[in-house]
Amino acid sequence: MKGISPELRKRCGEILRFVIGGVSTTVISYVVYLLLLPHVAYFVAYTLAYALGIAWSYFANTLFVFRRRPSFTRALTFPIVYAVQYLIGSLLLVALIRQLQFPKELAPLAVVVATLPITYVLSRWIITAKH
């Protein structure tokens, strides 16, 4: 790690924590999705699991990833990240399942991977912004 700037080291740690937080959010959301799948349509299961994931992700990102105190303002604006991800992810989910015949059990995982970069950038922007 010699020669690496403190800022780069800090950012790498942040990205690693983001991946860990994202994995925990994905696991929770995916388990909920699978539990709901036998009872409701895949799109409804995806939507409900997604909503739960937003709440979990806010606290994981605020406390663990970016090491900030939760705030009312951040809590209100954080869902913007997931509104963008949801719109992109929903279109991708439907395309994967309908057009590419991707298994509906695995499609949400592919969506998470594909939307990860935009989620990181938007999460960081909202949580670290000075309000």
TALIN-V943081 format. One line per field, one symbol per residue. psi: psi as a letter, one per 20 degrees, with the letter a starting at -180 (. if undefined). Layout:
psi->???
//
This chain:
psi->jpipqhgggghggggghggghhggggggggggghhhgihrqhhggggghgghhggghghggggggilrpqqggghhhhihgigghggghggggggggghikqphhighghggghjgghggghgggghiqp.
//
